[in-house]
């Protein structure tokens, strides 16, 4: 009887998980459908925004270099040729895929909420109260990564790649897939890296990492960050350094977060011993 009750409990958890996944998928698809309906506006004002010479980042960089009386290619950004589509179905499939990726990005807070709702019943009342800020903090870091990649990494990378040419005998004719893929990969890649403090928080909670461990392998982390930056960004040093700097800052923040978690665990352990 006990085994049957345990089995039913397990199946009940599976059923509950299934509905969380269904609602999460529904949220992604609803947002993706809306974005697909307004695909022209999405492409012109977001995915292809970096191809406009008046993009805000180019103007700010131009003003910055001009203030210090330095020459800069950001003052005369020009994209001569349009992107090309090589297959009859390429624009349709790219629009569907881009809508899906952006659907995941925009629904990220809701996806976290569904995860929290699934995990919350297994937490104590005290743990539930302490974890309420998790969705806000994780979402805030995620969208900070989106903003940083969209306004800093993407325009610098696109400006570099579009103007890089080995010889005049080679002409740059980029496809829409390559451009959109570059933008979406940077958006997702950088935003996930910005979740480092949240990841370290949970790894510290379960005892897999400690502040001393993070300090000891700080130099190794620098190498890993530079490698990840090289994967996410184009092969130019400027973009890789620009990506690496905020990640390294987040790494130092993660060490601080890990310290706070350890101190809290030690404090709770002392209280338990007294009782």
C-alpha positions as CSV (number, residue, x, y, z in Angstrom):
1,X,0.0,0.0,0.0
2,X,2.9,2.3,1.0
3,X,4.7,1.5,-2.3
4,X,1.5,2.3,-4.3
5,X,1.1,5.6,-2.5
6,X,4.8,6.4,-3.1
7,X,4.4,5.5,-6.8
8,X,1.3,7.7,-7.1
9,X,3.2,10.5,-5.5
10,X,6.0,10.1,-8.0
11,X,3.5,10.0,-10.9
12,X,1.8,13.0,-9.5
13,X,5.1,14.9,-9.6
14,X,5.5,13.9,-13.2
15,X,2.1,15.1,-14.0
16,X,2.7,18.4,-12.3
17,X,6.0,18.8,-14.1
18,X,4.3,18.1,-17.4
19,X,1.8,20.9,-16.9
20,X,4.6,23.3,-16.0
21,X,6.4,22.4,-19.2
22,X,3.2,22.7,-21.2
23,X,2.5,26.2,-19.8
24,X,6.1,27.2,-20.4
25,X,6.0,26.0,-24.0
26,X,2.6,27.8,-24.5
27,X,4.1,31.1,-23.3
28,X,7.0,30.8,-25.7
29,X,4.8,29.9,-28.6
30,X,2.2,32.7,-27.9
31,X,5.0,35.3,-27.8
32,X,6.7,33.8,-30.9
33,X,3.4,34.0,-32.8
34,X,2.9,37.6,-31.9
35,X,6.5,38.4,-32.9
36,X,6.0,36.5,-36.2
37,X,2.9,38.6,-36.9
38,X,4.9,41.8,-36.4
39,X,8.0,40.3,-38.1
40,X,8.7,43.4,-40.2
41,X,8.9,45.7,-37.2
42,X,11.0,43.1,-35.3
43,X,13.5,42.8,-38.0
44,X,13.8,46.5,-38.9
45,X,13.8,47.8,-35.4
46,X,15.7,45.0,-33.5
47,X,17.4,42.2,-35.5
48,X,18.6,44.5,-38.3
49,X,18.9,47.7,-36.2
50,X,22.7,47.5,-36.2
51,X,22.8,47.9,-39.9
52,X,21.5,51.5,-39.6
53,X,24.1,54.2,-39.6
54,X,22.2,56.2,-37.0
55,X,22.2,53.4,-34.4
56,X,22.6,55.0,-31.0
57,X,25.9,53.1,-30.2
58,X,27.6,54.3,-33.4
59,X,26.6,57.9,-32.5
60,X,27.8,57.6,-29.0
61,X,31.2,56.1,-30.0
62,X,31.6,58.8,-32.7
63,X,31.0,61.5,-30.1
64,X,33.4,59.8,-27.7
65,X,36.2,59.6,-30.2
66,X,35.5,63.0,-31.5
67,X,35.7,64.5,-28.0
68,X,39.2,63.2,-27.7
69,X,40.0,64.3,-31.2
70,X,40.6,60.7,-32.5
71,X,39.6,59.3,-35.9
72,X,36.9,56.7,-35.8
73,X,35.1,54.6,-38.3
74,X,31.9,54.9,-36.2
75,X,31.4,58.4,-37.5
76,X,30.8,57.2,-41.1
77,X,29.2,53.9,-40.7
78,X,27.7,52.8,-44.0
79,X,26.3,49.4,-45.0
80,X,26.2,49.5,-48.8
81,X,24.6,46.2,-49.7
82,X,21.4,44.5,-48.5
83,X,21.6,41.1,-46.9
84,X,20.8,38.3,-49.4
85,X,18.5,35.3,-49.2
86,X,19.8,32.2,-51.1
87,X,16.8,29.9,-50.8
88,X,13.0,30.4,-51.5
89,X,12.2,29.3,-48.0
90,X,15.1,31.0,-46.2
91,X,13.2,34.2,-45.1
92,X,10.2,32.2,-43.9
93,X,12.3,29.7,-41.9
94,X,14.5,32.4,-40.5
95,X,11.5,34.4,-39.4
96,X,10.0,31.4,-37.7
97,X,13.3,30.5,-35.9
98,X,14.0,34.1,-34.9
99,X,10.5,34.5,-33.5
100,X,11.0,31.3,-31.4
101,X,14.4,32.5,-30.0
102,X,13.0,35.9,-29.1
103,X,10.0,34.1,-27.6
104,X,12.3,32.3,-25.2
105,X,14.1,35.5,-24.4
106,X,11.0,37.5,-23.7
107,X,9.3,34.7,-21.7
108,X,12.4,34.1,-19.5
109,X,10.9,35.6,-16.3
110,X,7.7,33.5,-16.8
111,X,9.9,30.3,-17.4
112,X,11.7,31.0,-14.1
113,X,8.4,31.5,-12.3
114,X,7.2,28.1,-13.6
115,X,10.4,26.5,-12.3
116,X,10.0,28.2,-9.0
117,X,6.4,27.0,-8.7
118,X,7.5,23.4,-9.3
119,X,10.3,23.6,-6.8
120,X,8.5,25.7,-4.1
121,X,6.3,22.9,-2.6
122,X,9.5,21.0,-1.6
123,X,10.9,24.0,0.2
124,X,10.4,25.1,3.8
125,X,8.4,28.2,4.5
126,X,11.6,30.0,5.4
127,X,13.3,28.9,2.2
128,X,10.3,30.0,0.1
129,X,10.4,33.5,1.7
130,X,14.1,33.8,1.0
131,X,13.8,32.6,-2.6
132,X,11.1,35.1,-3.7
133,X,13.7,37.5,-5.0
134,X,15.2,34.8,-7.2
135,X,13.0,35.5,-10.2
136,X,13.6,39.2,-10.1
137,X,17.4,38.9,-9.7
138,X,17.9,36.2,-12.4
139,X,15.6,38.1,-14.8
140,X,17.4,41.4,-14.1
141,X,20.8,39.8,-14.8
142,X,19.5,38.1,-17.9
143,X,18.1,41.3,-19.5
144,X,21.2,43.2,-18.5
145,X,23.1,40.7,-20.6
146,X,20.6,41.2,-23.4
147,X,21.0,45.0,-23.3
148,X,24.8,44.8,-23.0
149,X,25.1,42.5,-26.0
150,X,22.5,44.5,-28.1
151,X,23.9,47.9,-27.5
152,X,27.6,47.2,-27.0
153,X,28.8,43.8,-28.3
154,X,26.6,43.4,-31.4
155,X,27.3,46.9,-33.0
156,X,31.0,46.6,-32.4
157,X,31.2,43.1,-33.8
158,X,29.0,43.9,-36.8
159,X,30.9,47.0,-37.6
160,X,34.2,45.1,-37.4
161,X,33.1,42.1,-39.5
162,X,31.3,44.1,-42.2
163,X,34.4,46.2,-42.7
164,X,37.0,43.5,-42.4
165,X,38.4,42.6,-45.8
166,X,41.6,40.6,-46.7
167,X,41.8,42.0,-50.2
168,X,39.8,43.9,-52.7
169,X,39.5,40.8,-54.7
170,X,37.1,39.4,-52.2
171,X,33.7,40.9,-51.9
172,X,31.5,40.6,-48.8
173,X,28.0,39.4,-49.5
174,X,26.4,38.3,-46.3
175,X,23.3,36.2,-46.0
176,X,20.4,37.1,-43.7
177,X,20.9,33.8,-41.9
178,X,24.5,34.6,-41.0
179,X,23.6,38.1,-39.7
180,X,20.6,37.1,-37.7
181,X,22.4,34.1,-36.3
182,X,25.3,36.3,-35.2
183,X,22.9,38.7,-33.4
184,X,20.8,36.0,-31.7
185,X,23.8,33.9,-30.6
186,X,25.4,36.9,-29.0
187,X,22.1,37.9,-27.2
188,X,21.6,34.4,-25.8
189,X,25.3,33.7,-25.1
190,X,26.0,36.9,-23.2
191,X,22.7,36.9,-21.3
192,X,23.4,33.3,-20.1
193,X,26.9,34.3,-18.9
194,X,25.3,37.1,-16.9
195,X,23.6,34.5,-14.8
196,X,26.9,33.6,-13.2
197,X,26.1,35.0,-9.7
198,X,22.8,33.0,-9.6
199,X,24.6,29.8,-10.7
200,X,27.3,30.3,-8.0
201,X,24.7,30.9,-5.4
202,X,23.1,27.5,-6.0
203,X,26.4,25.7,-6.3
204,X,27.5,27.2,-3.0
205,X,24.1,26.2,-1.4
206,X,24.7,22.6,-2.3
207,X,28.3,22.6,-1.3
208,X,30.0,22.3,-4.8
209,X,31.9,25.6,-4.6
210,X,33.2,27.8,-1.8
211,X,34.7,31.4,-1.8
212,X,38.2,29.9,-1.3
213,X,37.7,27.7,-4.3
214,X,36.6,30.6,-6.5
215,X,39.6,32.7,-5.3
216,X,42.0,29.9,-5.8
217,X,40.9,29.3,-9.4
218,X,40.5,33.0,-10.3
219,X,43.3,32.9,-12.9
220,X,41.8,29.7,-14.5
221,X,38.4,31.5,-14.6
222,X,40.0,34.3,-16.5
223,X,41.2,31.9,-19.2
224,X,37.8,30.3,-19.4
225,X,36.0,33.7,-19.7
226,X,38.4,34.7,-22.5
227,X,37.7,31.4,-24.3
228,X,33.9,31.9,-23.9
229,X,34.3,35.5,-25.1
230,X,36.1,34.3,-28.1
231,X,33.4,31.8,-28.9
232,X,30.5,34.3,-28.5
233,X,32.2,37.3,-30.3
234,X,34.0,37.6,-33.6
235,X,37.8,37.2,-33.6
236,X,38.7,40.7,-32.7
237,X,40.4,41.5,-29.4
238,X,38.3,44.6,-28.7
239,X,35.0,42.7,-28.6
240,X,36.5,39.8,-26.6
241,X,37.9,42.2,-24.0
242,X,34.6,44.2,-23.8
243,X,32.7,40.9,-23.1
244,X,35.3,39.6,-20.7
245,X,35.3,42.7,-18.4
246,X,31.7,42.5,-17.2
247,X,31.9,38.7,-16.8
248,X,35.0,39.1,-14.6
249,X,33.2,41.7,-12.6
250,X,30.3,39.3,-12.2
251,X,32.8,36.6,-11.1
252,X,34.0,38.9,-8.3
253,X,30.4,39.5,-7.4
254,X,29.9,35.7,-7.4
255,X,32.7,35.3,-4.9
256,X,30.9,37.8,-2.6
257,X,27.6,36.0,-3.1
258,X,29.3,32.7,-2.2
259,X,30.7,34.3,1.0
260,X,27.3,35.5,2.1
261,X,25.8,32.0,1.5
262,X,28.6,30.4,3.6
263,X,28.3,32.9,6.4
264,X,24.5,32.3,6.5
265,X,24.9,28.5,6.6
266,X,27.5,28.8,9.4
267,X,25.1,31.1,11.4
268,X,22.2,28.7,10.9
269,X,24.4,25.8,12.0
270,X,25.4,27.6,15.2
271,X,21.8,28.3,16.0
272,X,20.9,24.7,15.4
273,X,23.7,23.6,17.8
274,X,22.5,25.9,20.5
275,X,19.0,24.4,20.2
